[in-house]
Amino acid sequence: VYTESTGLEIVKHHVAQYIERRDGFPADYSDIMLRTGATEGIKNVFSLLNHSTNCKRPGVMIPIPQYPLYSATIAENGMQQVIL
């Protein structure tokens, strides 16, 4: 049996409770996605942003110097870098 792809529900509940205590506003556990690390999370977010409009590739604004994963994932998704 596989676990839920967004993470174990009990852990997500604990994370939501922590956010509520720390930040003082409600957090919904169903809005929380647990990832195995930064790489997986960044790849997930960039794949969500990858939608061309009027045949233009989407751009992602990144800082320079930057974490090399950003430029690699942008290229992997056929997107373009917008450098600050």
LOVEXVO-56718 format. One line per 5 residues: number of its first residue (from 1); their letters; for each residue z, x, y of N, C-alpha, C, O, CB. Coordinates in steps of 0.2 Angstrom, whole numbers, plus 5000, padded with zeros to 4 digits. Glycine has a CB too. Example, Ala and Ser with C-alpha at 12.3 -4.5 7.8 and 13.67 -1.06 7.14 Angstrom:
# LOVEXVO-56718
1 = as = 5039 5066 4972 5039 5062 4978 5039 5066 4984 5042 5071 4983 5045 5057 4978 ~ 5035 5064 4989 5036 5068 4995 5039 5064 5000 5040 5067 5006 5029 5070 4997;
# end
This chain:
# LOVEXVO-56718
1 = vytes = 5000 5004 4994 5000 5000 5000 5000 5004 5006 5004 5009 5007 5006 4995 5000 ~ 4996 5003 5011 4995 5007 5017 5000 5004 5022 5002 4998 5022 4988 5007 5020 ~ 5002 5008 5027 5006 5006 5032 5002 5003 5038 4996 5004 5038 5011 5011 5035 ~ 5005 4999 5042 5001 4996 5048 4998 5002 5052 5001 5007 5053 5006 4992 5053 ~ 4992 5001 5054 4988 5006 5057 4991 5008 5064 4990 5014 5067 4981 5004 5058;
6 = tglei = 4994 5004 5067 4997 5005 5074 5004 5008 5073 5008 5010 5078 4997 4999 5078 ~ 5007 5009 5067 5013 5012 5066 5018 5007 5063 5017 5001 5062 5016 5014 5072 ~ 5024 5009 5060 5028 5005 5057 5032 5000 5062 5034 5002 5067 5034 5009 5053 ~ 5032 4994 5060 5035 4989 5065 5042 4990 5067 5043 4990 5073 5034 4982 5062 ~ 5046 4992 5063 5053 4994 5064 5054 5000 5069 5058 4999 5074 5057 4996 5058;
11 = vkhhv = 5049 5005 5068 5049 5010 5073 5047 5008 5080 5049 5010 5085 5045 5016 5070 ~ 5042 5004 5080 5039 5001 5086 5044 4997 5090 5045 4997 5096 5033 4997 5085 ~ 5048 4993 5086 5054 4989 5089 5059 4994 5093 5061 4993 5098 5057 4985 5084 ~ 5060 5000 5089 5065 5004 5092 5062 5008 5098 5066 5009 5103 5067 5010 5087 ~ 5056 5009 5098 5053 5013 5104 5053 5008 5110 5054 5010 5115 5045 5015 5102;
16 = aqyie = 5051 5001 5109 5051 4996 5114 5058 4996 5117 5059 4995 5123 5049 4989 5111 ~ 5063 4996 5113 5070 4995 5115 5072 5001 5119 5076 5001 5124 5075 4995 5109 ~ 5070 5007 5117 5071 5013 5121 5068 5013 5128 5071 5015 5133 5069 5020 5117 ~ 5062 5011 5128 5058 5010 5134 5062 5005 5139 5062 5006 5145 5051 5008 5133 ~ 5064 5000 5136 5068 4995 5140 5074 4998 5143 5076 4997 5149 5070 4989 5136;
21 = rrdgf = 5078 5002 5139 5084 5005 5142 5082 5010 5147 5086 5011 5152 5088 5008 5136 ~ 5077 5014 5145 5076 5020 5150 5073 5017 5156 5075 5020 5162 5071 5024 5146 ~ 5068 5012 5156 5064 5011 5162 5067 5004 5165 5065 5003 5171 5057 5010 5160 ~ 5071 5000 5162 5074 4994 5165 5069 4988 5165 5070 4984 5169 5076 4996 5171 ~ 5064 4988 5161 5059 4982 5161 5057 4981 5154 5057 4986 5150 5053 4983 5166;
26 = padys = 5055 4975 5152 5054 4973 5145 5048 4977 5143 5043 4978 5146 5053 4966 5145 ~ 5048 4979 5136 5043 4982 5133 5042 4978 5126 5046 4976 5123 5044 4989 5131 ~ 5035 4976 5125 5034 4972 5119 5031 4977 5114 5027 4981 5115 5028 4967 5121 ~ 5035 4977 5108 5033 4981 5102 5026 4981 5100 5023 4986 5098 5038 4980 5097 ~ 5023 4975 5101 5016 4974 5099 5011 4978 5103 5005 4978 5102 5014 4967 5099;
31 = dimlr = 5013 4980 5109 5009 4984 5114 5009 4991 5112 5006 4995 5116 5011 4982 5121 ~ 5013 4993 5108 5015 5000 5106 5010 5003 5100 5011 4999 5095 5022 5002 5105 ~ 5007 5008 5101 5003 5011 5095 5006 5018 5094 5006 5022 5099 4996 5012 5097 ~ 5008 5019 5088 5011 5026 5086 5005 5030 5084 5002 5028 5079 5017 5025 5081 ~ 5005 5036 5086 5000 5041 5084 5003 5047 5081 5009 5048 5082 4995 5043 5090;
36 = tgate = 4999 5051 5077 5002 5057 5074 5002 5063 5078 5005 5068 5077 4998 5058 5067 ~ 4999 5062 5084 4999 5068 5089 4995 5066 5095 4991 5061 5095 4997 5074 5086 ~ 4994 5071 5100 4990 5070 5106 4983 5069 5104 4979 5065 5107 4992 5075 5111 ~ 4980 5073 5099 4973 5073 5098 4971 5066 5096 4966 5063 5098 4972 5078 5092 ~ 4974 5063 5091 4973 5056 5089 4973 5051 5094 4969 5047 5095 4977 5054 5083;
41 = giknv = 4978 5052 5098 4979 5047 5104 4973 5048 5109 4971 5043 5111 4986 5048 5107 ~ 4972 5054 5111 4966 5055 5116 4960 5053 5113 4956 5049 5117 4966 5062 5118 ~ 4958 5054 5107 4952 5052 5104 4952 5044 5104 4946 5041 5105 4951 5055 5097 ~ 4957 5041 5102 4957 5033 5102 4956 5031 5109 4952 5026 5110 4964 5031 5100 ~ 4959 5033 5114 4958 5031 5121 4951 5032 5123 4948 5028 5126 4963 5034 5126;
46 = fslln = 4948 5038 5122 4941 5040 5124 4936 5035 5121 4931 5033 5124 4940 5047 5123 ~ 4937 5034 5114 4933 5030 5111 4933 5022 5114 4928 5019 5114 4934 5029 5103 ~ 4939 5020 5116 4939 5014 5119 4935 5014 5126 4933 5008 5128 4946 5012 5121 ~ 4935 5019 5130 4932 5019 5136 4925 5020 5136 4921 5020 5141 4935 5025 5140 ~ 4922 5022 5130 4915 5024 5129 4911 5018 5129 4909 5015 5123 4914 5028 5122;
51 = hstnc = 4909 5015 5135 4904 5009 5135 4900 5011 5141 4902 5011 5147 4908 5003 5136 ~ 4893 5012 5140 4888 5013 5145 4887 5007 5149 4887 5001 5146 4882 5016 5142 ~ 4886 5007 5155 4884 5002 5160 4877 5004 5163 4877 5009 5166 4889 5000 5165 ~ 4872 4999 5163 4866 5000 5166 4863 5007 5164 4860 5011 5167 4866 5000 5174 ~ 4864 5008 5157 4861 5014 5154 4864 5021 5156 4861 5026 5155 4853 5014 5155;
56 = krpgv = 4869 5020 5160 4873 5026 5162 4879 5028 5158 4882 5024 5155 4875 5025 5169 ~ 4879 5034 5156 4885 5037 5152 4891 5036 5156 4891 5037 5162 4884 5044 5149 ~ 4897 5034 5152 4903 5033 5156 4906 5040 5157 4904 5045 5154 4908 5030 5152 ~ 4909 5041 5163 4912 5047 5165 4920 5047 5164 4923 5042 5165 4910 5049 5172 ~ 4922 5053 5163 4930 5053 5162 4932 5059 5167 4929 5065 5167 4932 5055 5155;
61 = mipip = 4936 5057 5172 4939 5062 5177 4944 5066 5173 4949 5064 5171 4941 5058 5183 ~ 4943 5073 5173 4948 5077 5170 4950 5083 5175 4946 5085 5180 4945 5081 5164 ~ 4956 5085 5175 4958 5091 5179 4956 5097 5177 4954 5098 5171 4966 5091 5180 ~ 4955 5102 5181 4953 5109 5180 4959 5113 5182 4960 5113 5188 4946 5111 5182 ~ 4962 5117 5178 4961 5119 5171 4963 5112 5167 4967 5108 5169 4965 5125 5169;
66 = qyply = 4960 5112 5161 4961 5106 5157 4962 5108 5150 4961 5114 5148 4955 5102 5158 ~ 4965 5103 5147 4966 5104 5139 4960 5104 5136 4956 5099 5137 4971 5098 5137 ~ 4958 5109 5132 4951 5109 5129 4949 5103 5125 4943 5101 5124 4950 5115 5125 ~ 4954 5099 5122 4952 5093 5118 4949 5088 5123 4944 5084 5120 4959 5090 5116 ~ 4950 5088 5129 4947 5083 5133 4939 5084 5133 4936 5079 5132 4950 5083 5141;
71 = satia = 4937 5090 5135 4930 5091 5136 4926 5090 5129 4921 5088 5128 4928 5098 5138 ~ 4930 5092 5123 4927 5092 5117 4926 5084 5115 4921 5082 5112 4931 5095 5112 ~ 4931 5080 5116 4931 5073 5114 4926 5069 5119 4923 5065 5116 4938 5070 5115 ~ 4926 5071 5125 4921 5068 5130 4914 5070 5127 4910 5065 5126 4921 5071 5137 ~ 4912 5076 5125 4905 5077 5122 4904 5074 5116 4899 5071 5114 4905 5085 5121;
76 = engmq = 4909 5074 5111 4909 5070 5105 4907 5063 5106 4903 5060 5101 4915 5071 5101 ~ 4909 5060 5111 4908 5053 5112 4902 5052 5116 4900 5046 5118 4914 5049 5115 ~ 4898 5057 5118 4892 5056 5122 4894 5054 5130 4889 5051 5133 4888 5051 5119 ~ 4899 5056 5132 4901 5054 5139 4900 5060 5143 4899 5065 5141 4909 5051 5139 ~ 4902 5059 5150 4901 5065 5154 4907 5066 5158 4911 5062 5159 4895 5064 5159;
81 = qvil = 4909 5073 5159 4915 5075 5163 4914 5074 5170 4908 5075 5173 4916 5082 5161 ~ 4919 5071 5174 4919 5071 5181 4925 5076 5183 4931 5074 5181 4920 5064 5184 ~ 4923 5081 5186 4928 5086 5187 4932 5085 5194 4928 5084 5199 4925 5093 5186 ~ 4938 5086 5194 4942 5085 5200 4941 5091 5205 4944 5091 5210 4949 5084 5199;
# end
